[in-house]
Each structure stands twice: as structure tokens, then as C-alpha cells.
Amino acid sequence: MKEQNIDTEFLEKLTKLSRKLQTVFNQQVTAVGLTYPRARSLFVLAKRGQLTQSELALELQLEQATVVRLVDRMEEIGLVERKPDPTDRRIKLLILTPHGEEQAGMVRKVASDMRAQVFNGIDTADLKKGELLLDEIADRLETISDLKLHQK
């Protein structure tokens, strides 16, 4: 077997870790009766407050049509409401209902419990170094992405 470069190994591990994190979180929220997309939407809305569907789509990195269906279903089951934007009545803002707030609290608890299990015993300084490295990689990816957008 050919020896891989450390950067290749690192990115492969990072990709696998991301998938594993999503899989475990999905299992945890499914166990409390939510789907992964609904849980993420609740988490984002609870954290950011009211958003438009476009802002939510951007935040979740989903297509607009996918978010429309997701929000339609969340509205049907009483998790969110669409309210007119006071500054532009063509725009609807997504707002958590009391039931949505309750469910968002459950999502926060699941996420908090998961973080506690994952990071238990890992030194805070090591986590900070990891965070800085991930920020640097993300910045470099943004630069590459910006370059490609301007080349078109």
C-alpha cells in the first residue's frame, strides 16, 4: 500500500469525522422524535432568532426548494410560524412557536450531552489549537472558492 501524504490523510479523517458526527447526531435526535434537518433548523433558529427561508437555506447549506418543503412540514406540526417582515411585507420571517422553542431546547440538550461525551478529558488548549487550525483551513478554502468565482 502506498504511503499517503499527511495532508491527504488529515482531510480524509476530517471528512470521515464530519460524516460520523452527522450520523451520531442524527441517531440522537431521531431517538427523541426529530429528523436531522428539523433538528438543525430548530438549532439555527433558536441560536439566530427569526430568519427568512433564504437565510435558513444558506445557513443549512440546502437548496431553497428543500427548505421550503422542510419549513412547510415544520409549520404543519407547529414548530415554526411564518410572519410578515415589518420592513418588507413580501418577505416572511420564520419564528419558533412555543412548541418549537421546547423542541429546540431538546436539540440543544442532545448537542450539549454529545459534546460533553466527545470532549470529556480533552485539554481545552488542545481544542483551541484544533479550532485555530480548522479556522485557517476554512479561510484558505474561502480564498480558493473566491478565486474560482472570479475566474468565471
Salt bridges, closest charged atoms under 4 A:
GLU59 OE1 - ARG48 NH1 2.54
ASP72 OD1 - ARG82 NH2 2.72
GLU75 OE1 - ARG82 NH1 2.49
GLU76 OE1 - ARG73 NH1 3.19
GLU81 OE1 - LYS83 NZ 3.43
ASP88 OD2 - ARG90 NH2 2.84
ASP113 OD2 - LYS109 NZ 2.82
GLU131 OE1 - LYS128 NZ 3.06
GLU136 OE2 - ARG140 NH2 2.56
